[in-house]
Amino acid sequence: MHMQLLRNNKVVMFDKTDFGPSNISLPLNRCRYDPFDPVLQKDCTAHSILYDITSNTFRPLSIRTDTWCSSGAVLPDGTLVQTGGYNDGDHTVRLMVPCDDETCDWIEFSGYLTEPRWFSTDQLLPDGRVIIIGGRRQLSYEFYPTSSSTFFTSFFNSSSFLMDFLRDSTNGISENNLYPFVHLLPDGNLFIFVNVRSVVLDYKQNKVVKYLPPIPGDDPRTYPYSGSSILLPLDENGLLEPEVMICGGASRDAFINIKRNHSFDRAVSTCGRIKVADGNPIWEMETMPIARVMGDMVILPNGDVIIINGAGSGTAGWDNARDPVTRPVMYRPKGPPNTRFSVMKSTSRPRLYNSGAILVTDGRVLVAGSNPNPFYNFTDVEFPTDLSLEAFLPPYLAKENDQLRPEIVSLEGEVMEYKKPFMVTFTVLKYLKLAMVTVRIIAPSFTTHSLGMNQRMVVLQEARNVTFVWESFVKEYNIVVFGPSTAEIAPPGYYMLYVVHAGIPSSGMWVKVQ
């Protein structure tokens, strides 16, 4: 249900805790005790793992409180902070500090949050804090950590801030202000989208500074109608024009029709793009080749966007969808209108409710899960629970691109400072096109319920064109770029750095921006 790539190329994965025992035992009898669990009050099995991409192995982790439909973000030091959930987890903050010695596990602070946060959205801020927005029946936001610098002082002084927009943006029939789409803009404000409406919020003053037009079509896009949203790549080599794209969703009556008639309306086939900073912003609408609800959108190292997983009809929720969409779609943001989509090869596995997708450093997209029915139900249902992993290989990983593919030899240290020059040394087998080399950084997303929280790409400004270093068996080249201009453009923390040559990316290397 939830995935996060960490700076050591390990992926934290976890599910809800009250579905009964899993197939993985916890070591050292680290059992979970919950007298209110409807299935199993003593549970000695794992509902979270740490997956090692390099070795294709995993080890079990221990979670004490329920993480169902929770949220997350990675702090500047690389720690995953994970917030909220259901029942005994709704006020909880959990931390996962990356390690390589197999000693790290979840650290939990029950009761930390001021309000219960179930179906909320987390966003890392320029000052290193995380803002936690919304949740079921929660019309407010709060921060981790709060203004105090230590856990104990902030525990007794935490507070939340009411936000009228969350109240006013429901449809009056069902709760569809859950899991709002949130993006940090280069001016430091937040883009927030709920249902069909969006605003720009100055969270420091708790003030909406801009109301954007509703997305055309009147089809809801946030949970349970579950479209997906990304901030398109920010390019520091030109005018910064923050642009948000939202794709898919469900018709306004889709959720009610499932409950009343057990009928499944066709998913929404449109995408909308909006340049948030324009004086008079408007939505540019496009039609996807395949209608989709519960799709995951992932920014790829070359700047393309893949839309993967989901269904062709219905909504999010247990057994609420039909017509699995097994063919990913590639979207090229810089292409001419009406030419930006292409359909990729199909997978054999349906990936419906609570599936997910993340980019990993070698350029693959890791795809996981699918639990479209309650409990671990593997038989006698139309769409059984699926706990498998698979990897999607985008076209740039095809062998015929090896001649163009850069390989990073070294970075100028592990830390990239704001506005400071930073040198990258790389090789290309042949056919180097000097004008077609760029360096970009990507913040990995916390992925759940078709949201890629904190997903972000910045194309770094070139300080010097590519220069030839020396010729040995393979030619090596240097490129010097500037670190991001501001923390609003790229909040402090760990990013995957890629060199892209003629549209073909290298494998990524981790760098810390500070």
Buried (B, 14 or more C-beta within 10 A) or exposed (E): BBBBBBBBBBBBBBBBBBBEBBEBEBEEEBBBEBEEBEEBEEBBBBBBBBBBBEEEEBBBBBBBBBBBBBBBBBBBBBBBBBBBBBBBBBBBBBBBBBEEEEEBBBEBBBEBBBBBBBBBBBBBBBEBBBBBBBBBEBBBBBBBBBEEEEBEEBBEEBEBBEBEBBEEBBBEEBBBBBBBBBBBBBBBBBBBBBBBBBBBBBBEEEEBEBEBEBBEBEBBBBBBBBBBBBBBBBBBEEEBEBBBBBBBBBBBEBBBBBEEEEBBBBBBBBBBBBBBBEEEBEBBEBEBEBBBBBBBBBBBBBBBBBBBBBBBBBBBBEBBBBBBBBBBBBBBBEEEEEEBBBEBEEBEBBBBBBBBBBBBBBBBBBBBBBBBBEEBBEEEEEBBBBBEBBBBEBBBBEEEBEEBBBBBBEBBEEEBBBEEEBBBBBBBEEEBEEEEBBBBBBBBBBBBBBBBBBBBBBBBBBBEEBEEBEEEEEBBBBBBBBBBBBBBBBBBBBBBBBBBBBBBBBBBBBBBBB
